Amino acid sequence: MSPYPPLKTLPAFEAALRLQSFSLAADELNVTPGAVGQQIRKLEEWLGVELFTRSVRQVYPTVDGLAYAARIGPALQQISDASAQLRRRQDHSVHFAMPPSFAAKWFSSRMARFLIMHPTTALHVGSTEEKPNFDQDGLDIAVRYFDGNDDSLEAVLLYRGQAAVYCAPSYRDELGLETPGDLVRATLINDTKHHWWADWLATFAGIDPDQTRALKHIDIDQTAMVIEAAIHNQGVVISNPLLAEEDVSEGKLVHLFPEHVLTVPLGYYLVHPKKRELRSQVRLFRDWLLEEARDLVSSQRL
């Protein structure tokens, strides 16, 4: 007799115990409930014990079933992890997520350069404002806007946090915006996710927070929309230069007071789990992204 139980029975057992339902286990495994029940009966016959107590609408694990699951659970997880790792080595795709504003205002115009350099790589791109969930979302690597502190992540700074002031050229000329103090005549477009106006005006215009709150302003909760509003002459926006550089280069925005840039405690970080070894395709993408960011920083220092 083999020392191993019928191996096909183990996924059915694990799913049925976790979901406490043969029907739900069947849906997950893409088989019929009868097939799940048959596999579990085979396992019970092989072990010589009952693993579940059956009722009309639900199944409940027995004491033996719970004890058996506790013993084999880590082994099944190891099999799953080892199999996934080997499959990933042959995977030529990169699954990448980033904030929507970073995607729209910086990454999208550069993505084709990577694909031209590495035509065999399939790039799967998503966007989220939330902390990336690498396991649940199947991500390899991500850009996250935060302070860089997370014990579970390897975090490399792509672009430091800064707050600079921009508007359309016609808006600047119409209001005669020549000094930071002139902004009292402007409409301030406020990104509600990045509150830097009060600090910027206090630092460079000597305007206290109470005065800032009294100024005309528009509150918008989407960073890309904030920049678009400034392009369309709605007011003055405060933004990370990374997100405004393309619109400045195209003449849609002007950088007001470039000598007055506020450093803020957040930045764009390239992140991935510390305990996960990156596949070769992911390392290629990581290195390319870091090089693109270095080129941008270097060009802005010229």
C-alpha positions as CSV (number, residue, x, y, z in Angstrom):
1,M,0.0,0.0,0.0
2,S,1.3,3.4,-0.9
3,P,2.3,5.6,2.1
4,Y,0.4,8.5,0.4
5,P,-3.3,9.0,0.3
6,P,-4.9,9.4,-3.2
7,L,-3.5,12.8,-4.0
8,K,-6.6,14.0,-5.9
9,T,-8.6,13.7,-2.7
10,L,-6.5,16.4,-0.8
11,P,-7.6,19.5,-2.7
12,A,-11.3,18.4,-2.3
13,F,-10.8,17.9,1.4
14,E,-9.0,21.2,1.9
15,A,-11.6,23.2,0.0
16,A,-14.6,21.5,1.6
17,L,-13.2,22.0,5.1
18,R,-12.3,25.6,4.5
19,L,-15.7,26.4,2.9
20,Q,-17.7,23.9,5.1
21,S,-19.6,23.0,1.9
22,F,-19.2,20.4,-0.8
23,S,-21.1,22.7,-3.2
24,L,-18.9,25.7,-2.6
25,A,-15.8,23.5,-2.9
26,A,-17.1,22.1,-6.2
27,D,-17.6,25.7,-7.5
28,E,-14.0,26.6,-6.6
29,L,-12.6,23.4,-8.1
30,N,-14.8,23.5,-11.1
31,V,-16.3,20.1,-10.6
32,T,-19.7,18.7,-9.4
33,P,-20.6,18.4,-5.7
34,G,-20.9,14.7,-6.2
35,A,-17.3,14.6,-7.4
36,V,-16.2,16.4,-4.3
37,G,-18.1,14.0,-2.1
38,Q,-16.7,11.0,-3.9
39,Q,-13.1,12.2,-3.4
40,I,-13.7,12.8,0.3
41,R,-15.2,9.3,0.7
42,K,-12.1,7.9,-0.9
43,L,-9.9,9.7,1.5
44,E,-12.0,8.6,4.5
45,E,-11.9,5.0,3.3
46,W,-8.1,5.2,2.9
47,L,-7.7,6.8,6.4
48,G,-10.3,4.7,8.1
49,V,-11.9,7.6,9.8
50,E,-14.8,10.1,9.1
51,L,-13.5,13.6,8.3
52,F,-16.9,15.2,8.0
53,T,-20.4,15.0,9.7
54,R,-22.9,15.5,6.9
55,S,-26.2,17.3,7.3
56,V,-28.9,18.3,4.7
57,R,-27.4,21.7,3.8
58,Q,-23.9,21.8,5.3
59,V,-21.0,19.6,6.4
60,Y,-19.0,20.0,9.5
61,P,-15.4,18.7,10.1
62,T,-15.0,16.1,12.8
63,V,-12.3,16.2,15.4
64,D,-10.2,13.9,13.3
65,G,-10.9,16.0,10.2
66,L,-9.7,19.2,12.0
67,A,-6.6,17.4,13.3
68,Y,-5.7,16.0,9.9
69,A,-6.2,19.4,8.2
70,A,-3.9,21.0,10.8
71,R,-1.1,18.5,10.0
72,I,-1.4,18.5,6.2
73,G,-2.2,22.2,5.7
74,P,1.4,23.5,5.9
75,A,2.5,20.7,3.5
76,L,-0.2,21.7,1.0
77,Q,0.8,25.3,1.2
78,Q,4.5,24.4,0.6
79,I,3.5,22.4,-2.5
80,S,1.5,25.4,-3.7
81,D,4.3,27.9,-3.0
82,A,7.0,25.7,-4.6
83,S,4.8,25.1,-7.7
84,A,4.0,28.8,-8.1
85,Q,7.6,29.7,-7.8
86,L,8.7,27.3,-10.6
87,R,5.8,28.5,-12.8
88,R,6.8,32.1,-12.2
89,R,10.4,31.4,-13.4
90,Q,9.0,30.6,-16.8
91,D,6.6,33.5,-16.8
92,H,7.6,36.4,-19.1
93,S,5.0,38.7,-17.7
94,V,5.2,41.6,-15.2
95,H,2.2,42.5,-13.1
96,F,2.6,46.1,-11.9
97,A,0.3,48.6,-10.1
98,M,0.6,52.3,-9.3
99,P,-1.4,55.3,-8.3
100,P,-3.8,56.5,-11.0
101,S,-2.2,59.9,-11.3
102,F,1.3,58.4,-11.6
103,A,-0.1,56.1,-14.4
104,A,-1.8,58.9,-16.3
105,K,0.8,61.7,-15.9
106,W,4.1,59.9,-16.0
107,F,4.1,56.2,-16.8
108,S,1.7,56.0,-19.7
109,S,4.0,58.1,-22.0
110,R,7.0,55.9,-21.2
111,M,5.5,52.4,-21.2
112,A,6.1,51.8,-24.9
113,R,9.8,52.4,-24.5
114,F,10.1,49.4,-22.2
115,L,8.0,47.2,-24.5
116,I,10.2,48.1,-27.5
117,M,13.3,47.3,-25.5
118,H,11.8,44.0,-24.2
119,P,9.3,42.8,-26.8
120,T,9.0,39.3,-25.2
121,T,7.7,40.7,-21.9
122,A,3.9,41.0,-21.3
123,L,3.2,44.0,-19.1
124,H,0.0,43.9,-17.0
125,V,-0.7,47.3,-15.6
126,G,-3.2,48.3,-12.9
127,S,-3.8,51.4,-10.8
128,T,-4.9,51.9,-7.2
129,E,-4.7,54.5,-4.5
130,E,-4.7,51.7,-1.9
131,K,-1.7,49.9,-0.4
132,P,-0.9,47.1,-3.0
133,N,-1.9,43.6,-2.0
134,F,0.8,41.5,-3.7
135,D,-0.7,38.1,-2.9
136,Q,-4.4,38.8,-3.5
137,D,-3.8,40.8,-6.7
138,G,-1.0,38.7,-8.1
139,L,1.4,41.7,-8.3
140,D,5.1,41.4,-8.8
141,I,6.0,45.0,-8.1
142,A,4.3,48.4,-7.5
143,V,4.7,52.1,-7.1
144,R,3.3,53.5,-3.9
145,Y,3.1,57.1,-2.7
146,F,3.9,57.1,1.0
147,D,6.7,57.8,3.5
148,G,8.7,54.7,2.6
149,N,8.3,53.0,5.9
150,D,6.8,49.5,5.7
151,D,8.7,46.5,7.3
152,S,7.1,44.1,4.9
153,L,8.3,45.9,1.8
154,E,11.6,46.6,0.0
155,A,11.1,50.3,-0.9
156,V,13.4,52.2,-3.3
157,L,12.7,56.0,-3.8
158,L,11.8,56.8,-7.3
159,Y,11.0,60.5,-6.8
160,R,11.0,62.5,-3.6
161,G,7.9,64.3,-2.4
162,Q,7.7,67.9,-3.5
163,A,5.0,70.5,-3.9
164,A,5.3,73.1,-6.6
165,V,2.9,75.6,-8.1
166,Y,1.5,75.6,-11.7
167,C,-1.1,77.2,-13.8
168,A,-1.9,77.8,-17.4
169,P,0.2,80.6,-19.1
170,S,-2.9,82.6,-19.9
171,Y,-4.1,82.4,-16.3
172,R,-0.7,83.7,-15.1
173,D,-0.8,86.6,-17.5
174,E,-4.4,87.5,-16.8
175,L,-3.9,87.8,-13.1
176,G,-0.3,89.1,-13.2
177,L,1.1,86.4,-11.0
178,E,4.7,87.5,-10.4
179,T,5.3,86.7,-6.7
180,P,4.0,84.1,-4.2
181,G,2.0,86.8,-2.5
182,D,0.1,87.5,-5.7
183,L,-1.7,84.1,-5.2
184,V,-4.2,85.9,-2.9
185,R,-5.9,87.0,-6.1
186,A,-6.0,83.5,-7.6
187,T,-8.3,80.5,-7.2
188,L,-6.4,77.7,-5.5
189,I,-7.1,74.2,-6.9
190,N,-6.7,71.9,-3.9
191,D,-6.0,68.2,-4.2
192,T,-7.8,66.9,-1.2
193,K,-5.5,63.9,-1.0
194,H,-2.4,66.1,-0.8
195,H,-2.9,69.1,1.5
196,W,0.2,71.2,0.8
197,W,-1.2,74.7,0.1
198,A,-1.1,75.9,3.7
199,D,2.5,74.8,4.2
200,W,3.6,76.3,0.8
201,L,1.9,79.7,1.3
202,A,3.2,79.9,4.9
203,T,6.7,79.1,3.8
204,F,7.0,81.2,0.7
205,A,4.4,83.9,1.0
206,G,4.1,84.5,4.7
207,I,0.3,83.7,4.6
208,D,-0.9,81.9,7.7
209,P,-3.3,78.9,7.6
210,D,-6.4,81.0,8.6
211,Q,-5.7,83.4,5.7
212,T,-5.2,80.4,3.3
213,R,-8.6,79.0,4.2
214,A,-10.2,82.3,3.4
215,L,-8.8,82.3,-0.2
216,K,-10.9,81.2,-3.2
217,H,-10.4,77.5,-3.7
218,I,-11.7,74.5,-5.5
219,D,-11.5,71.1,-3.8
220,I,-11.0,68.0,-6.0
221,D,-10.3,64.4,-4.9
222,Q,-8.6,63.2,-8.1
223,T,-5.0,64.3,-8.7
224,A,-5.1,64.0,-12.5
225,M,-8.3,66.0,-12.5
226,V,-6.7,68.7,-10.4
227,I,-4.0,69.2,-13.0
228,E,-6.5,69.2,-15.9
229,A,-8.5,71.9,-14.1
230,A,-5.4,74.1,-14.0
231,I,-4.7,73.4,-17.7
232,H,-8.2,74.7,-18.4
233,N,-7.7,78.0,-16.7
234,Q,-9.6,77.2,-13.5
235,G,-6.9,78.4,-11.2
236,V,-3.5,77.5,-9.7
237,V,-2.6,74.0,-8.7
238,I,0.0,72.6,-6.3
239,S,1.5,69.3,-7.4
240,N,4.5,67.1,-7.4
241,P,6.7,68.1,-10.3
242,L,6.8,64.5,-11.5
243,L,3.1,64.7,-12.4
244,A,3.3,68.2,-14.1
245,E,6.5,67.8,-16.1
246,E,4.9,66.6,-19.4
247,D,2.3,69.4,-19.4
248,V,5.0,71.9,-18.7
249,S,7.1,70.6,-21.6
250,E,4.1,70.9,-23.9
251,G,3.4,74.4,-22.8
252,K,0.0,73.6,-21.2
253,L,1.3,74.7,-17.7
254,V,4.0,77.0,-16.4
255,H,5.9,76.4,-13.2
256,L,5.3,79.5,-11.1
257,F,8.1,80.5,-8.8
258,P,10.5,77.5,-9.6
259,E,12.8,78.7,-6.9
260,H,10.1,78.0,-4.3
261,V,9.6,74.2,-4.1
262,L,8.4,72.7,-0.9
263,T,9.9,69.3,0.2
264,V,7.1,67.1,1.7
265,P,7.5,63.8,3.8
266,L,6.0,61.5,1.1
267,G,7.4,60.2,-2.2
268,Y,6.9,57.7,-5.0
269,Y,8.6,54.4,-4.0
270,L,9.1,51.3,-6.0
271,V,8.0,48.4,-3.7
272,H,7.9,44.6,-3.6
273,P,7.7,42.1,-0.7
274,K,11.0,41.7,1.1
275,K,10.8,37.9,1.2
276,R,10.0,37.4,-2.5
277,E,12.8,36.8,-5.0
278,L,12.1,38.8,-8.2
279,R,12.0,37.0,-11.5
280,S,14.4,38.1,-14.2
281,Q,11.6,39.9,-16.2
282,V,10.6,41.8,-13.1
283,R,14.2,42.8,-12.4
284,L,14.5,44.1,-15.9
285,F,11.4,46.2,-15.4
286,R,12.5,47.4,-12.0
287,D,15.9,48.5,-13.3
288,W,14.3,50.2,-16.3
289,L,11.9,52.1,-14.2
290,L,14.6,53.3,-11.8
291,E,16.7,54.5,-14.8
292,E,13.8,56.4,-16.2
293,A,13.3,58.1,-12.8
294,R,17.0,58.9,-12.6
295,D,17.0,60.5,-16.0
296,L,14.0,62.7,-15.0
297,V,15.8,63.9,-11.8
298,S,19.0,64.6,-13.7
299,S,17.2,66.6,-16.4
300,Q,15.5,68.8,-13.8
301,R,18.8,69.6,-12.2
302,L,20.2,71.0,-15.5
